[in-house]
Amino acid sequence: MNLAEKIIIAYCLDLIFGDPYRIPHPVQFIGKLVSSLEKKFISHKNKRFAGALLNIIVLAATYMVSYFLGKNIFVEIYLMYTIFSTRCLANEGEKVCGILKSGDLGRARRELSYLVSRDTQSMEARDIIRSTMETISENIVDGIIAPMFFMFLGGMPLAMTYKAINTMDSMLGYKNEKYKDFGWFSAKLDDVVNFVPARITGVLLIPVSSFFCGYDFKSSLRVFFRDRLNHASPNSAHPESSIAGAIGVQFGGRTSYFGTVHEKPTIGDGNKEFEVGDIDKNIKIMYGSSLFGLLFFGAVYFVIL
């Protein structure tokens, strides 16, 4: 069985089952290793050096363990399957969408708080919809397209190493007093490895949003080229701009993190107000991008071979 066939099987398993909540997930073990090393290293005088050393140890361990476990084809496919997040992202978006449709704002805020780091306790419905869509749009990169990119490039071990980078950024890559130096390397490394996949995703989403999903092609194209850098992250606005343009909404704006309000750059024209159904549109685009991404990388893989 060649690499492409294994990836297709893993992709289909993710669409069918989503995250394996009742079976050990490799990210849990990576997270425990990061937490253990953090306790040992964070008190070091040179926090940037200590943070970089933590990254090197975790990445080396992840790659080596993945390489040896991957010698068993069944384990290899299982680990590939756990790297994808398509079904999980859809489930989380649908959950918030369903709660909003029932009119329970308090419950929707609580549910969203499990997905984002921003303050949700006083959000109105439009803010909940916007935050949900921004999260889904950003995670198309690190939950779907980037794992595919690295999987086709270097197999399961490289894709799992990418997942470790992603995990360390989510655990350490904050700009607060505790992590601004210790987590600096984690945040920068995540930006570097997502640089190419984010741009592939942004371009891929334009035809997916319009020709596959039936949304606005011209607006998606225009907003992508205009707003793709309107974000503190060098990568996040690429998928967000394509989707905002296609659906006609505007991402960014006033957002509260840990009690502090930030005025984020806007992405999109905001020709329409946010509606609950926009989350469903976002999920539809996400599924389309996962399929087109698989076809695109698969075609490139076979051409190279």
C-alpha positions, 0 to 999 in steps of 0.5 A: 500500500503506497503513502497516498492510499494510506492517507486516503484511508486515514482521511475517510476514517476521520470523516466517519468517526471524528476524534477518537475520544475513547481511545488514547490520542497521541496529542495527549501524550505530546501535551503531557511531555510538554507540561512535564518539560515546562515544569523543569525548564521554565525557571531557567534564567534564559527563557528563550533558550529553555523554550527552544530546547523544550521544542527540540526535545519534544520534536525529536521524541515525537518524530522518533517514536512516530517513525518506529510506531509507523513500521506497523501499517495499522498503527501508522494509519491510525496515527494518520487518522488522529492527525486530521480534524475535519469531522471534529471541527464540523461537530464543534461548529454544528454544536454551537450552531444548534444551541444558537438556533435554540436561543440559549445564548448562555449555553452557546457562550459556554460551548464556545469558551471550550474552542477559543481563548477569547472572553465569551461571557458577554458575547451577543449572538453575532459575536458568537457566530463570528468567533465560531467562524473565525475558529473554523476558518483558521483551523482549516489550515492546522487541522486539515490542509497543513497535516495533509501537506506534511503527510504527503511530504514526509509521511506520518512521522513528519505530520505528527511532528507538525502536530507537536509544533501545533500543540506547543504553540497552543500551550506555550505560544502566548504573549503574556508575562509568563510565556512571552519569552519561554513560548517565543520559539514555539510561536515563531516555529508554528508561524514558519511551518504554517507559512506555505500551507496557509497560503495554499489554503487561502488560494484553494478556498476561493474556487472551493467557496464559489464553484463547489459551494456556490458563493461569491467568487469575485468577492472571495478573490478580491477580499483574499488579495486585499485582506490576507495580511490583516492579522497579527498572525502572518498566516491566519488571515489567508483562509479567513479572507477567502471565506469572509469574501465568499460569504459576505461577512466581516471578521476581526474587529473588537475582541476581548482576551483575558479581560483586555479589549483588542481592536483587531484589523477587519477582514471582509466587507461586511455586506451582510450581518452574521446569521446562524446559517453562516456557520453551516456555510463555513462548515460546507466550505471546510468539507469542500476544502478538505476534499479539494486539498486531498485531490490537489496534494494527491495529484502533485504526489503522483506527478512527482512520482 
